[in-house]
Amino acid sequence: MMNLLKSLVVVLIFISCNSETPKQFDLIITNATIVDVLGDSLNNSQFIAISQDTISLVDNMSNLGKYKANQTLDAANKFVMPGLWDNHVHFRGGDTLIEENKKLLPLFLAYGITNVRDAGGDITPSVLKWKQDITNKELNGPTIFTSGPKLDGTEPAWPGSLIVESIEDVKIALDSLEHLKVDYVKMYDGSLEKEFFYEIIKQAEARGLKTTGHMPLSANILTATDLGLDGTEHMYYVIKSCSPMADSLTQTNPTYGMFPEIVKSYDPEIAMSIFKKLASKGAFITPTLHIGTILSELTEVDHKGDSLLNYIGQGIQKTYHGRIKSAKKAKLQGNTSRSQLGQLAKDMILPLYNSGVKLLAGSDSGAFNSFVYPGESLHLELQSLLAAGLTPQQTLITSIINGPEFFELSEFYGSIAENKVANLIILDGNPLEDLKNLNNIRATIIKGKVYDKKMLDTMLRDLKK
C-alpha cells in the first residue's frame, strides 16, 4: 500500500510539472542574430522576450517552447541591436513652429533612432509633453532626454534662454530647471561670462545635475572639467586648448575670430596632453562633424533636390536662410576658416578616441541648422566619424554606448539583455561589418512598441501631406 501511495505522489508531481502554463510575454522576437556592440560580436539563434517596455528574457531558440507571447516577430536572417542615440538635436523656433517640430518625430524612428538628447530650445513645455506622450505610447517618436531652456548671459543668443548675470541667478535658473524636471543642464556662450559659467558647473555638480554645452571663449576647458563639467558640444573648445597661443589670443581676442590663428598653431603634443587629462575626468565631447561640412559648403551645394527637404515644414525651411546668408557673406570676404576648422576636427577624432575621451554622436539637427535633417543627419554623422578613422564598432559606441553612459543609464541601455529598455532596431545586414547596413531598417521598437517597415513608410508618407 505504501509503495502504491509513493507511486501516486510521483505521478502527480510529474503531471503538475508538465502541466505548468508557459510563461506569457507581450512580444517575442524570434530567430534573432543579436548585435553585441560593446563586444564587437554576434549572438546567433536567439529570442528576445519583452514585457511592456522592458526586455524580460534573452535565450537560445532551443528553449522557446517554454514561452508564449501576445505578439511574435520573426527576425530570421536579420540583425537585432539596441536603437541609435542622436545626442544633439534641437526642437525650437517658437510657438508658431511647435507643430512642425512635432511632425518630425517619426523621422527619427524611420532611421532607427530610439533616443534623442534635445540640446535646448524655446518650446520646452511642448517637448516635455511629447516626452510624456511617447513614454505612454500615445505619440510616435523617440525617447526624449531634454535640457529645457539654455543658460546664457545678459544678451542670449537664442530665444527662451534663462539669463544668468549673477551668482544668485545661477541658483534661480537651476531651481527652474529642476522644477521642470529636465535631464541635464545646457550652457550657451552668447554672452555668458566665464565666472558664471564656472558657477553653473559648481552649483549643478552639487545638485547632481549633468552639465554640457558651449563655453565662453574666455573659459578654460580643463578648469571647467576639474569643476565637474561633464561634456562639451562641438570641437571649438578642445581645439582652442591645443594651441600654444590660446592664452594670449584669449586675452586679446576672446571671440571666434581667433580660430584661424588657433588652427594654424595647433600643436599635436599639447593636444595629446589635453586629451589624456580630459579622459581622466571622464569627459564627453560631441563633435558634430556632419553639420560642419554642410555649413562649410552652403554656397557650393544646391540642396533643392534633397529628398528629406520634402518632410520639412515651410516655417522651419525659412529658418535656414540665416545660415545661408552668413555663408554667402563669408565667401565674399574670402573666409575659409569653417572648412579649415572642420578638417582639423576630423583629424582629431581618432587621437581623441584612442586617448579615452568619450565621443558622442550628435547631428545638431533642427530649425535654423540648414539642411541638417532629423534622422538622416545622424547616419551621416556616423559616416563622418567612420571616415575620420573609427571602426564600425567604435562608431556605434559613440551613439549606442556613450549616449546612455552620459546620463549614467548604462544599466538600462546599450545592449540587449534582461532588464534593459526595449528600444531596438531590426536590420537586414550586420552593421559591425558595414555601417551602411543601418540604412536597411526592417523595424524600430520603442519600449516594446513595434514599428515595422510598413508602419514606418506610412508615417513618412503621412508626413509629406
Summary of the structure (lengths in Angstrom):
residues: 465
radius of gyration: 24.7
end to end distance: 80.5
largest distance: 106.1
contacts: 1621
relative contact order: 0.15
helix: 46%
strand: 20%
